[in-house]
Amino acid sequence: MLRAALVLLGLVHLGLWGAWYVYLGGQACAFASTSAPCRLPMPWTLRGEDLLVMVAVPALVPLALFGFALLPRRKP
């Protein structure tokens, strides 16, 4: 039961991260220059601080949740 809850929480976090990433990209386009078309960059094309803040740190939460879900059970 706990494993299923951890996996579900990890999947919910991934969905929320995707929505947040698109929202943040839209905000960047809204305040960018209007002379060029604005496109949402793919997460793997980001560099430096953008990669850290928008991809690496949010990816740690579902990785930890999935990791805890895969840990073997301890017998009491």
MODELLER restraints for C-alpha pairs under 7 A, 6 or more apart:
rsr = mdl.restraints
at = mdl.atoms
rsr.add(forms.Gaussian(group=physical.xy_distance, feature=features.Distance(at['CA:3:A'], at['CA:69:A']), mean=4.65, stdev=0.5))
rsr.add(forms.Gaussian(group=physical.xy_distance, feature=features.Distance(at['CA:6:A'], at['CA:65:A']), mean=5.54, stdev=0.5))
rsr.add(forms.Gaussian(group=physical.xy_distance, feature=features.Distance(at['CA:6:A'], at['CA:66:A']), mean=6.62, stdev=0.5))
rsr.add(forms.Gaussian(group=physical.xy_distance, feature=features.Distance(at['CA:6:A'], at['CA:69:A']), mean=5.80, stdev=0.5))
rsr.add(forms.Gaussian(group=physical.xy_distance, feature=features.Distance(at['CA:7:A'], at['CA:65:A']), mean=6.66, stdev=0.5))
rsr.add(forms.Gaussian(group=physical.xy_distance, feature=features.Distance(at['CA:7:A'], at['CA:66:A']), mean=5.82, stdev=0.5))
rsr.add(forms.Gaussian(group=physical.xy_distance, feature=features.Distance(at['CA:7:A'], at['CA:69:A']), mean=6.49, stdev=0.5))
rsr.add(forms.Gaussian(group=physical.xy_distance, feature=features.Distance(at['CA:10:A'], at['CA:62:A']), mean=4.42, stdev=0.5))
rsr.add(forms.Gaussian(group=physical.xy_distance, feature=features.Distance(at['CA:10:A'], at['CA:65:A']), mean=5.68, stdev=0.5))
rsr.add(forms.Gaussian(group=physical.xy_distance, feature=features.Distance(at['CA:10:A'], at['CA:66:A']), mean=6.45, stdev=0.5))
rsr.add(forms.Gaussian(group=physical.xy_distance, feature=features.Distance(at['CA:13:A'], at['CA:62:A']), mean=6.44, stdev=0.5))
rsr.add(forms.Gaussian(group=physical.xy_distance, feature=features.Distance(at['CA:14:A'], at['CA:62:A']), mean=6.82, stdev=0.5))
rsr.add(forms.Gaussian(group=physical.xy_distance, feature=features.Distance(at['CA:25:A'], at['CA:40:A']), mean=5.65, stdev=0.5))
rsr.add(forms.Gaussian(group=physical.xy_distance, feature=features.Distance(at['CA:29:A'], at['CA:38:A']), mean=5.60, stdev=0.5))
rsr.add(forms.Gaussian(group=physical.xy_distance, feature=features.Distance(at['CA:43:A'], at['CA:55:A']), mean=6.50, stdev=0.5))
